[in-house]
Amino acid sequence: MTTRRDLLAGAGVAALATQFPLRAYAQAKDSVVIGMTLEPPTLDPTSGAAQAIREVVLQNIFEGLVAMDRTGKIVPALAESWTVSPDGLTYTFKLRGNARFHDGTPFSAHDVKFSFERAVAPDSTNAQRWIFTPIAAIEAQDPVTVVIRLKQPTANFVYGLAWGDAIIVSPATAADNKTKPVGTGPFKFARWNRGDRLEFERNADYWGPKPALAKAVFRFIGDPQAQVAALRAGDIDAFTNLSAPEAIPQLKADPKLKVTLGKTEGETILAINNAKAPFSDVRVRQAIAHVLDRKTIALGVYGFDLDYIGSHFSPLHPAYVDLTGTYPVDIAKAKSLLAAAGFPNGFSCTLRLPPPAYARRGGEIIAALLAQIGINAAIEPLEFPQWLERVFRGRDFDLTVIAHTEPLDIGNYARDDYYFQYRNPEFKALMARIDTTLDEAERNKLYGEAQRMLARDAVNGFLFILPKLTVTKADLEGMWTDWPLPLTPLAEVRWR
């Protein structure tokens, strides 16, 4: 891995810089070009789970009743205020009366009712239906008042409404949002050249403050070396999550660029198909946990230490429990567990990897670590649409590497149909208690129990929190350093 990093940081980057020579880049001060590693498969965040969808459209094209700011705080969006009944069952949202969809249609309480009922309909493709399942009834009391009654108190109800899965859409345009999104946000969809770029333009009729940018372009650049070359050449103004950490020293030394290292909510895991033999045997999963040297993986991928995790929970949350010592690196113990499970000589399996560098590079290291105990993990690279179809939706995999970037998403482990197929009635009952526990201290205690249960069962190989490497031109301001949610609010971006 050292040789590879050296090559990328030296000869490879230098060669690409020659192909894309540095030049003066005349940047219009009312537009921006932002680079991304992955292209979204669609532009409708209610149609799939891909992070890239939310990154480009949430708080840009589409809005929810509430939003999350850069600190992780819940703030008003299409709902200017809300109240909760003393029993925690009735939420009354007062809506903005001056908001309109991009096609000119006025936004109203009926759109909220339509959007949420659509999210739980039998044919819904919404990846986070848990946000809406507590709802017993929705009443559009008048155009600017919507009343939502819940089946039981739900501690994280408003929190879930900030996710991209809870955007408000218009009945007139919802069916076409995958390719021609129409929302209420500060930017409007202009065009999408698949495989290359996505263009937005300022919404002159936006209900809120007018964005400084008149135009924004998202460029899709998957190759890490090409990302660096584009930044150095001035072809892009920012990169939201750089895939070439080995180039950071060079980029930091460039006075025309600014580099920030932030945090995300991205629990990066070696995901395991718990319903498929031999991984359905907890001893096999525990054996895997004993060989996953987190530091070796992090240094191989990024070249520096990260925030390591021992369960599916962010260290930024007050309920976090450090469980990284649950399965210390112990090759002898791992071999013993495999033998007890009936695999003294190991076995063969597949390791299907999506495109991000943390997955591809990390997967190579993980395969080498697993080989120490006789697990021959054949690497199969997949493009992200393939990964979504085969692994996430089809559950056709043995092992994979992925970062789960939604905040507080430990509840996914209570979903029997979720792609790693962990089915534990005890955990489901615990999550049900958490969801209805309104006292924060008690809820955090229960979150601790949930983390320990996942660690005990070695459900997945819990690795580290995904860092956020952002590179921008020195005079570009407003890009988020941290990602409490994976999004890039263009209304906050401006040139100095």
Secondary structure, DSSP 4 states (H G I P E B T S, - for coil): -HHHHHHIIIIIHHHHHHHS--------TTEEEEEESS--S-S-TTS---HHHHHHHBTTTB--SEEE-TTS-EEESSEEEEEE-TTS-EEEEEEPTT-B-TTSPBP-HHHHHHHHHHHTSTT---TTGGGTTTEEEEEEEETTEEEEEESS--TTHHHHTTSGGG----TTTGGGTTTS---SSSEEEEEEETTTEEEEEE-TT-SSPPPS-SEEEEEE---HHHHHHHHHHTS-SEESS-S-GGGHHHHHT-TTEEEEEEEEEEEEEEEE-TTSTTTTSHHHHHHHHHH--HHHHHHHHTSS---B-SSS--TTSTT----TTSS---HHHHHHHHHHTT-TT-EEEEEEE-SSHHHHHHHHHHHHHHHTTTEEEEEEE--HHHHIIIIIIT---SEEEEEE-STT-GGGGG-TTSTT----HHHHHHHHHHHT---HHHHHHHHHHHHHHHHHTT-SEEEEEEEEEEEEETTEE---SSBSSS---GGG-EE-
